[in-house]
């Protein structure tokens, strides 16, 4: 050995699994972005004032 540590090589199955995992992650991120509601389209929260009537 020349003293240089090398990363262990991944088996073909591990490479396929990692690629599938990354593809699934990208699909989820794309779906989340498609479902995202822009801040401009949301309504402001209004405080609940029902408890202040008797004061």
C-alpha positions in Angstrom: 0.0 0.0 0.0 1.1 3.5 -0.7 -0.5 5.0 2.5 -3.3 6.7 0.5 -6.8 5.9 1.8 -9.3 5.3 -1.0 -13.0 5.3 -0.7 -14.4 1.8 -0.9 -15.9 1.1 -4.3 -19.7 0.7 -4.4 -21.2 -2.4 -5.8 -23.4 -2.1 -8.9 -26.4 -2.7 -6.7 -25.4 0.1 -4.4 -24.8 2.5 -7.4 -28.3 1.7 -8.7 -29.9 2.2 -5.3 -28.1 5.5 -4.9 -29.3 6.6 -8.3 -32.9 5.6 -7.6 -32.7 7.4 -4.2 -31.4 10.6 -5.9 -34.1 10.4 -8.6 -36.8 9.9 -6.0 -35.5 12.9 -4.1 -35.5 15.1 -7.2 -39.1 14.0 -7.9 -40.2 15.0 -4.4 -38.5 18.3 -4.7 -40.1 19.0 -8.0 -43.5 18.1 -6.7 -43.0 20.3 -3.6 -42.0 23.2 -5.8 -45.1 22.6 -8.0 -47.4 22.6 -4.9 -45.8 25.6 -3.3 -48.0 28.6 -2.9 -46.2 31.9 -3.4 -46.1 34.2 -0.3 -48.0 36.9 -2.3 -51.0 34.6 -2.7 -51.3 33.8 1.0 -53.6 35.7 3.4 -52.3 37.4 6.5 -53.2 35.8 9.8 -55.7 37.9 11.8 -55.6 37.7 15.6 -58.5 36.0 17.2 -60.3 38.8 19.2 -63.2 36.8 20.5 -61.7 36.6 24.0 -61.5 40.4 24.4 -65.2 41.3 24.3 -65.9 41.6 28.1 -63.1 44.1 28.8 
